[in-house]
Amino acid sequence: MTPAEMLSARLSAIENAVKRIAEGQAVAAEAAEVRAALLDVLDLVVRNPGIDAAVDDLYRSVLALMEATASQDGVGARHLRLLTEAYTRFRQRLAA
C-alpha cells in the first residue's frame, strides 16, 4: 500500500469514527480508533504547526464528547458542533 493510500484509509477511518461518535455509538472504542488514526496521519504527512494543532483540537473534541457521554448531563448540540468544526478544521489543514 502506498503512503497516499494509507493516508486515505486513515482519513476514512477518522471520518467514520467521528460519525459514529456523533451518533453516540461505542464512543470509547471510536475515540481510541481516532487517536490511533491521528497518530498514523502524523507519521504520513509533513509536520507543521497547523496540522499538529488541528490534530490536537480534533482529539480534544473527541475526548470532550466522550466525557459528556459518560456524564449525566449528556451530549448537547454544542459538543456535536465542536466535534464537527474540529473535524472540518483538521481536513482543511491537511488539504492546505
C-alpha positions as CSV (number, residue, x, y, z in Angstrom):
1,M,0.0,0.0,0.0
2,T,1.4,3.4,-0.9
3,P,1.7,6.2,1.6
4,A,-1.1,8.1,-0.2
5,E,-3.4,5.0,0.0
6,M,-2.5,4.6,3.7
7,L,-3.3,8.3,4.3
8,S,-6.6,7.9,2.5
9,A,-7.5,4.8,4.6
10,R,-6.7,6.5,7.8
11,L,-8.7,9.7,6.9
12,S,-11.6,7.4,6.0
13,A,-11.3,5.7,9.4
14,I,-11.3,9.0,11.2
15,E,-14.3,10.2,9.3
16,N,-16.3,7.0,10.0
17,A,-15.3,7.1,13.7
18,V,-16.3,10.7,14.1
19,K,-19.7,10.0,12.6
20,R,-20.2,7.0,15.0
21,I,-19.1,9.2,17.9
22,A,-21.5,11.9,16.9
23,E,-24.3,9.2,16.8
24,G,-23.3,8.0,20.3
25,Q,-22.2,4.6,19.1
26,A,-19.3,2.9,21.0
27,V,-17.8,6.3,21.9
28,A,-14.8,5.0,23.9
29,A,-13.8,2.4,21.2
30,E,-14.2,5.0,18.4
31,A,-12.2,7.6,20.4
32,A,-9.4,5.0,20.6
33,E,-9.7,4.5,16.8
34,V,-9.5,8.2,16.2
35,R,-6.4,8.5,18.4
36,A,-4.6,5.7,16.6
37,A,-5.6,7.0,13.1
38,L,-4.5,10.6,14.0
39,L,-1.1,9.3,15.1
40,D,-0.8,7.4,11.8
41,V,-1.7,10.5,9.9
42,L,1.0,12.5,11.7
43,D,3.5,9.8,10.5
44,L,2.3,10.1,6.9
45,V,2.3,13.8,6.4
46,V,4.9,16.6,6.5
47,R,4.5,18.0,10.0
48,N,3.7,21.6,10.6
49,P,2.2,23.5,13.5
50,G,-1.2,23.9,11.8
51,I,-1.6,20.2,11.3
52,D,-0.4,19.5,14.8
53,A,-2.9,22.0,16.2
54,A,-5.8,20.6,14.1
55,V,-5.0,17.0,15.3
56,D,-4.8,18.1,18.9
57,D,-8.1,20.1,18.5
58,L,-9.9,17.2,17.0
59,Y,-8.8,14.7,19.6
60,R,-9.7,17.1,22.4
61,S,-13.1,17.5,20.9
62,V,-13.5,13.7,20.8
63,L,-12.4,13.4,24.4
64,A,-14.8,16.2,25.5
65,L,-17.7,14.5,23.7
66,M,-16.7,11.1,25.3
67,E,-16.7,12.7,28.8
68,A,-20.1,14.4,28.1
69,T,-21.5,11.0,27.0
70,A,-20.4,9.5,30.3
71,S,-21.8,12.3,32.5
72,Q,-25.4,12.6,33.5
73,D,-25.7,15.9,31.5
74,G,-25.3,14.0,28.3
75,V,-24.1,15.3,24.9
76,G,-25.5,18.6,23.8
77,A,-25.7,20.3,20.4
78,R,-22.6,22.3,21.5
79,H,-20.5,19.2,21.9
80,L,-21.6,17.9,18.5
81,R,-20.9,21.2,16.8
82,L,-17.5,21.5,18.3
83,L,-16.6,18.0,17.1
84,T,-17.9,18.8,13.6
85,E,-16.0,22.0,13.5
86,A,-12.8,20.4,14.7
87,Y,-13.0,17.7,12.1
88,T,-13.6,20.3,9.4
89,R,-10.5,22.3,10.5
90,F,-8.5,19.1,10.5
91,R,-9.4,18.3,6.9
92,Q,-8.8,21.9,5.8
93,R,-5.3,21.9,7.4
94,L,-4.5,18.6,5.6
95,A,-5.7,20.0,2.3
96,A,-3.6,23.1,2.6
